[in-house]
Amino acid sequence: MAELGKKYCVYCLAEVSPLRFRCTECQDIELCPECFSAGAEIGHHRRYHGYQLVDGGRFTLWGPEAEGGWTSREEQLLLDAIEQFGFGNWEDMAAHVGASRTPQEVMEHYVSMYIHGNLGKACIPDTIPNRVTDHTCPSGGPLSPSLTTPLPPLDISVAEQQQLGYMPLRDDYEIEYDQDAETLISGLSVNYDDDDVEIELKRAHVDMYVRKLRERQRRKNIARDYNLVPAFLGKDKKEREKAAKRKITKEERELRLKLRPLYQFMSCKEFDDLFENMHKEKMLRAKIRELQRYRRNGITKMEESAEYEAARHKREKRKENRNSAGAKRGREDAKDGEFAAMENLPGFELLSDREKALCSSLNLSPARYVTAKTIIIKDHLQKRQGIPSKSRLPSYLDKVLKKRILTFLTESGWIARDAS
């Protein structure tokens, strides 16, 4: 016989005094939570019948070990309050749950049990599907961190800050890009009687101002990324001397000038890496061509390449010597051919190579040149000794020939410059 004051499940006959489910359509049908959740049916009772909690909601939904000892009634009031007042209104939610719960307790219980607990993990997915991403503004809106959060201040001295007009605590300059950009919004005000056209016009002004702010920030980022401030102050020369880099060729310098418009789309490191990789590619291609040349000449080991290069160097040197010797003989033959027209004339053997070239250019026979040379030197010596002399130059020697011969004798040291 069942003890008085205790209730038992009509299906499994277990004691259900803390909590039981009573059928609203069948009399004397009370089930324990286990049988009710399993859908137990007995007699005329069916699992789809209505039910009610007999205990009044005084049991703990999360078990007796849950922090705070929240009853099922309080849990139900909490869910009603979050739906009614919205997430974050913890004061109104605490008043709805009951005076025994403070806003801090309400917030901690909801966050720990319904968001970070097992129920939240089961209901809130890690990645939300079909989320719409705004690709029209990748850098953020007007309150984007890239616009509101300043960059770290520049590491420059006080004198350099004054020279640049730089304010390190604000990371701003006294004269910014488009200094008058703030005039677009300085006179704007929101009025309740504005019509749609005025509202759209004010929005357009704000959008224009935001674009100017982004352009300012972009220019600052470029100046930071490409070290334009140290270059303006003359510090980059010392840094380049410290960091010994490879020598840039003329072809690469021209290519850098052609790709200069792409600087704004790449960071300084990315641009340097691009050219370093291009240089590596060029070196690898040259190495591949060299190895292919070795293979065509029957060389299959790197030890044999050194001997091959030494032999090739000797062959090229011998070929170069033969070419230089041939060029020298050609010059001598050309010189002999140049003087062949007057080598049989009298006095030719008395002339030097320079005098022969002079006579050839003046179309003057060696005998006439020797005669004019003797007269000019004799007159020069008489003037040096103070003896008055009268020039007795032959009639075939005009002023042009005389001037050319005097210049040649002066440069050769036969006569002094004052006499000429």
C-alpha positions in Angstrom: 0.0 0.0 0.0 1.4 3.3 -1.0 2.3 5.7 1.8 0.1 8.7 2.4 1.4 12.1 1.1 3.5 10.5 -1.6 2.8 10.4 -5.3 3.7 7.6 -7.7 3.9 7.3 -11.5 1.0 5.2 -12.8 3.2 3.6 -15.4 6.4 2.7 -13.7 5.2 3.1 -10.1 8.2 5.3 -9.1 7.9 8.1 -6.6 7.3 11.4 -8.4 6.8 13.8 -5.4 9.3 16.6 -6.7 7.8 16.8 -10.1 5.0 15.0 -12.1 3.0 15.6 -15.2 -0.8 15.3 -14.9 -3.0 14.6 -17.9 -5.8 17.1 -18.4 -8.0 14.7 -20.3 -7.7 11.5 -18.2 -8.4 11.3 -14.4 -5.8 10.1 -12.0 -3.1 9.9 -14.7 0.2 11.3 -13.3 3.5 10.4 -14.9 7.1 10.8 -13.9 9.4 13.0 -16.2 11.1 9.8 -17.7 7.8 8.1 -18.7 6.3 11.4 -20.0 9.4 12.1 -22.2 9.3 8.5 -23.5 5.6 8.9 -24.5 4.2 6.3 -22.2 0.5 5.3 -22.8 -1.7 3.4 -20.4 -5.5 2.7 -20.5 -7.3 5.5 -22.4 -4.3 7.9 -21.9 -2.4 8.9 -25.1 0.8 10.7 -25.5 -0.8 13.6 -27.4 -3.1 14.6 -24.5 -2.7 17.8 -22.8 -0.7 18.0 -19.6 0.2 20.3 -16.7 3.0 20.5 -14.1 1.7 19.6 -10.8 4.7 20.7 -8.7 4.2 24.5 -9.6 7.7 25.0 -11.1 9.7 24.8 -7.9 12.1 22.2 -9.3 15.5 23.2 -10.8 15.7 23.0 -14.6 19.5 22.6 -14.8 19.7 20.2 -11.8 20.5 20.9 -8.1 24.2 21.5 -8.9 23.4 24.5 -11.1 24.7 27.8 -9.7 22.1 30.0 -8.1 19.3 27.4 -7.8 17.0 28.8 -10.4 13.6 27.2 -10.4 11.6 26.3 -13.5 9.2 29.1 -12.8 12.0 31.6 -12.8 13.4 30.2 -16.0 10.1 30.6 -17.7 9.8 34.2 -16.5 13.3 34.8 -17.7 12.5 33.6 -21.2 9.3 35.7 -21.2 11.3 38.7 -20.1 14.0 38.3 -22.8 11.3 38.1 -25.4 9.4 41.1 -24.1 12.2 43.5 -23.1 15.0 42.4 -25.4 18.6 41.4 -24.8 20.5 43.9 -22.6 17.6 45.4 -20.5 18.6 43.5 -17.4 16.9 45.8 -14.9 13.5 45.3 -16.5 14.1 41.6 -16.8 15.1 41.3 -13.2 12.0 43.1 -12.1 9.9 40.7 -14.2 11.6 37.6 -12.8 11.2 38.6 -9.2 12.7 40.8 -6.5 15.0 37.9 -5.4 17.1 38.3 -8.6 19.4 41.2 -9.3 20.2 42.4 -12.8 23.7 41.1 -12.5 22.4 37.6 -11.6 19.9 37.7 -14.5 22.7 38.6 -17.0 25.2 36.0 -15.8 22.6 33.2 -15.6 21.3 33.9 -19.2 24.7 34.2 -20.7 26.2 31.2 -19.0 23.2 28.8 -19.5 21.5 30.0 -22.7 24.4 31.3 -24.8 27.6 29.6 -23.6 25.9 26.6 -22.2 24.9 23.3 -23.9 21.6 24.9 -25.0 23.4 27.8 -26.7 25.9 25.6 -28.4 23.1 23.4 -29.8 21.0 26.4 -31.0 23.6 28.9 -32.1 25.8 27.6 -35.0 29.5 28.5 -35.2 29.2 29.8 -38.7 25.9 31.5 -39.6 24.8 30.3 -43.1 23.6 32.7 -45.8 25.1 35.7 -44.1 25.1 38.7 -46.4 28.5 40.4 -46.7 28.8 44.1 -47.7 31.5 44.3 -50.4 30.9 47.9 -51.3 32.9 49.3 -48.4 35.7 47.0 -47.5 37.5 49.5 -45.2 34.5 50.1 -43.1 32.0 52.9 -42.7 32.4 56.4 -41.3 33.2 54.9 -37.8 35.7 52.4 -39.2 38.6 51.7 -36.9 41.0 52.5 -39.7 39.7 56.1 -39.6 39.1 56.6 -35.9 42.1 54.7 -34.5 45.4 56.6 -35.1 48.6 54.9 -36.2 51.5 54.7 -33.9 53.4 58.0 -33.8 56.5 58.5 -35.9 59.8 58.1 -34.2 61.3 61.5 -35.0 62.9 64.2 -33.0 61.1 67.4 -31.8 63.0 69.5 -34.3 61.9 67.2 -37.1 58.3 67.3 -35.8 58.4 71.1 -36.0 59.9 70.9 -39.5 57.0 68.7 -40.7 54.3 70.3 -38.6 53.6 66.9 -37.1 51.6 66.3 -33.9 52.6 62.9 -32.6 49.8 62.4 -30.0 47.1 62.9 -32.7 49.2 61.5 -35.6 48.1 64.5 -37.6 49.8 67.3 -39.5 49.1 71.0 -39.2 48.4 71.0 -43.0 46.6 67.9 -44.1 45.6 66.7 -47.5 42.6 68.7 -48.7 42.8 71.1 -45.7 39.3 72.5 -46.4 37.5 69.1 -46.4 35.7 69.8 -43.1 33.8 72.7 -44.6 31.6 70.1 -46.3 30.0 69.1 -42.9 30.8 72.0 -40.6 27.5 73.8 -41.4 25.3 70.7 -41.6 22.4 70.3 -39.1 19.5 67.8 -38.9 16.1 69.5 -38.9 12.8 67.8 -38.5 11.2 69.8 -41.3 13.8 68.7 -43.9 12.4 67.1 -47.0 13.8 64.1 -48.8 15.9 66.1 -51.2 17.7 68.0 -48.4 18.3 64.8 -46.5 19.9 63.1 -49.5 22.0 66.2 -50.1 23.3 66.2 -46.6 24.0 62.5 -46.9 26.0 63.2 -50.0 28.0 65.8 -48.2 28.8 63.3 -45.4 29.8 60.7 -48.0 32.1 63.1 -49.7 33.7 64.0 -46.4 34.3 60.4 -45.5 35.9 59.8 -48.9 38.3 62.6 -48.2 39.1 61.2 -44.8 39.9 57.8 -46.4 42.1 59.5 -48.9 44.0 61.2 -46.1 44.5 57.9 -44.3 45.6 56.2 -47.5 48.3 58.8 -48.1 49.5 58.4 -44.5 49.7 54.7 -44.9 51.6 55.0 -48.1 54.0 57.5 -46.4 54.5 55.0 -43.6 54.8 52.0 -45.8 57.4 53.5 -48.3 59.4 55.4 -45.7 58.6 58.8 -47.3 59.1 60.7 -44.1 62.7 59.4 -43.5 63.4 60.1 -47.2 62.2 63.7 -46.8 64.4 64.1 -43.7 67.4 62.5 -45.3 67.5 59.5 -43.0 67.0 56.8 -45.7 70.5 57.3 -47.0 72.0 56.1 -43.8 69.6 53.2 -43.6 70.4 52.2 -47.1 74.1 52.3 -46.3 73.5 50.0 -43.3 71.4 47.5 -45.2 73.7 46.4 -48.0 71.4 45.3 -50.8 72.2 44.0 -54.2 73.0 46.5 -57.0 70.0 47.4 -59.1 70.7 47.1 -62.8 69.6 49.6 -65.5 67.0 47.3 -66.8 65.4 46.8 -63.4 65.5 50.5 -62.7 63.6 51.2 -66.0 61.1 48.5 -65.1 60.5 50.0 -61.7 59.8 53.3 -63.3 57.2 51.7 -65.7 55.5 49.9 -62.8 55.4 53.0 -60.6 51.6 53.5 -61.0 51.1 50.1 -59.2 52.8 51.3 -56.0 49.5 52.4 -54.5 48.0 48.9 -54.8 51.0 47.1 -53.2 52.9 47.6 -49.9 56.6 48.4 -49.9 57.5 44.9 -48.8 55.3 43.3 -51.4 56.8 45.5 -54.2 60.4 44.6 -53.0 59.5 41.0 -52.9 58.1 41.2 -56.4 61.4 42.5 -57.8 63.4 40.1 -55.7 61.4 37.2 -57.1 61.8 38.5 -60.6 65.6 38.8 -60.0 65.7 35.2 -58.7 63.7 34.0 -61.7 66.2 35.7 -64.1 69.1 34.1 -62.3 67.4 30.7 -62.4 66.7 31.0 -66.1 70.4 31.9 -66.7 71.5 28.9 -64.7 69.1 26.7 -66.6 70.5 27.9 -69.9 74.0 27.3 -68.7 73.2 23.8 -67.6 71.5 23.1 -71.0 74.7 24.4 -72.7 76.8 22.0 -70.6 74.4 19.1 -71.6 74.7 20.0 -75.3 78.5 19.8 -75.0 78.4 16.4 -73.4 79.0 17.5 -69.7 76.9 15.6 -67.2 78.8 16.4 -63.9 79.5 19.7 -62.3 83.1 18.7 -61.7 83.6 18.6 -65.4 82.2 22.1 -65.9 85.2 23.9 -64.3 87.6 22.2 -66.7 85.3 23.0 -69.7 85.0 26.7 -68.6 88.8 27.0 -68.3 89.4 25.5 -71.8 86.7 27.8 -73.3 88.3 30.8 -71.6 91.7 29.9 -73.2 90.1 29.5 -76.6 88.3 32.9 -76.4 91.6 34.6 -75.3 93.5 33.1 -78.2 90.8 34.2 -80.6 90.8 37.7 -79.1 94.6 37.9 -79.5 94.3 36.9 -83.1 91.6 39.6 -83.7 93.7 42.3 -82.0 96.8 41.3 -84.0 94.8 41.4 -87.3 93.4 44.9 -86.4 96.9 46.2 -85.6 98.2 44.9 -89.0 95.2 46.5 -90.7 96.0 49.9 -89.1 99.6 49.6 -90.2 98.6 48.7 -93.7 96.1 51.6 -93.8 98.9 54.0 -92.6 101.3 52.7 -95.3 98.6 53.0 -97.9 97.9 56.6 -96.8 101.6 57.6 -97.2 102.2 55.5 -100.4 101.5 58.5 -102.6 104.5 60.4 -101.4 106.9 57.8 -100.1 108.9 58.0 -103.4 109.2 61.8 -103.2 112.5 63.4 -102.1 112.8 64.2 -98.4 110.1 61.7 -97.3 112.6 59.7 -95.2 113.4 62.9 -93.2 109.9 63.3 -91.9 108.3 61.8 -88.7 104.9 60.1 -88.7 103.2 63.2 -87.6 104.9 65.3 -90.2 104.0 62.8 -92.9 100.3 63.0 -91.7 100.6 66.8 -91.8 102.0 66.9 -95.4 99.3 64.4 -96.5 96.5 66.5 -95.0 98.0 69.7 -96.6 98.8 68.0 -99.9 102.3 69.4 -99.5 105.4 67.7 -100.8 108.1 66.7 -98.2 110.7 68.9 -99.9 108.5 72.0 -99.8 107.6 71.3 -96.1 111.3 70.9 -95.2 112.1 74.2 -96.9 109.3 76.1 -95.1 110.2 74.5 -91.8 113.9 75.5 -92.2 113.0 79.1 -93.0 110.6 79.4 -90.1 113.0 78.0 -87.5 115.9 80.2 -88.8 113.7 83.3 -88.5 112.7 82.3 -85.0 116.4 81.9 -83.9 117.4 85.3 -85.3 114.6 87.0 -83.5 115.7 85.2 -80.3 119.2 86.6 -80.8 117.9 90.1 -81.5 118.9 90.1 -85.2 116.3 91.8 -87.4 115.1 89.4 -90.1 112.8 89.6 -93.0 110.6 86.6 -93.8 111.6 84.9 -97.1 108.8 82.3 -97.3 108.3 80.8 -100.7 105.4 82.0 -102.8 103.6 78.7 -102.7 103.1 79.0 -99.0 99.9 81.0 -98.4 98.5 82.2 -95.1 96.5 79.0 -94.4 99.5 76.7 -94.9 101.7 79.0 -92.9 99.3 79.0 -90.0 99.0 75.3 -90.0 102.7 74.7 -90.1 103.3 77.3 -87.3 100.7 75.7 -85.1 102.3 72.2 -85.7 105.8 73.5 -85.0 104.6 75.2 -81.8 102.8 72.2 -80.5 105.8 70.0 -81.3 108.2 72.4 -79.4 110.3 73.5 -82.4 109.5 77.2 -81.7 108.1 79.1 -78.8 104.5 80.2 -78.6 105.3 83.9 -78.4 107.2 83.7 -81.7 104.2 82.2 -83.4 
